[in-house]
Amino acid sequence: MGRKPKSDEDRVANRVEDFRTQAGLSRQELADQVGVHYQTIGYIERGEYSPSLVLALQIADVLGASVEEIFWLEEES
């Protein structure tokens, strides 16, 4: 229980863009495969939107990686 309580300052960081480009997918192609609008992928990549657990799992599956490889909690410093 060494984890501090979740705050609004905690953000989900990610490497979605890195994995997506390595996979040769456009934002639209990834969005189509996970059932969201392509702008949602852009928001996630820029850290402006934290995906639901289900969406994070779907993105990881399409990109052939684990959720932990793509997403992590960025704690305030």
SULCOR-V347249 format. One line per field, one symbol per residue. psi: psi as a letter, one per 20 degrees, with the letter a starting at -180 (. if undefined). burial: b if it has 9 or more other C-alpha atoms within 8 Angstrom, else e. A space follows every 50 residues. Layout:
psi=???
burial=???
This chain:
psi=kipqqprihpqorrkggghghhikqrggggghhikrqhhggggghijipp qrggggggggghikrqghhhqqpoqq.
burial=eeeeeeeeebbbbbbbeebbbeeebebbbbbbebeebbebbbbbbebeee eeeebbbbbbbbbebbbeebbbeeeee
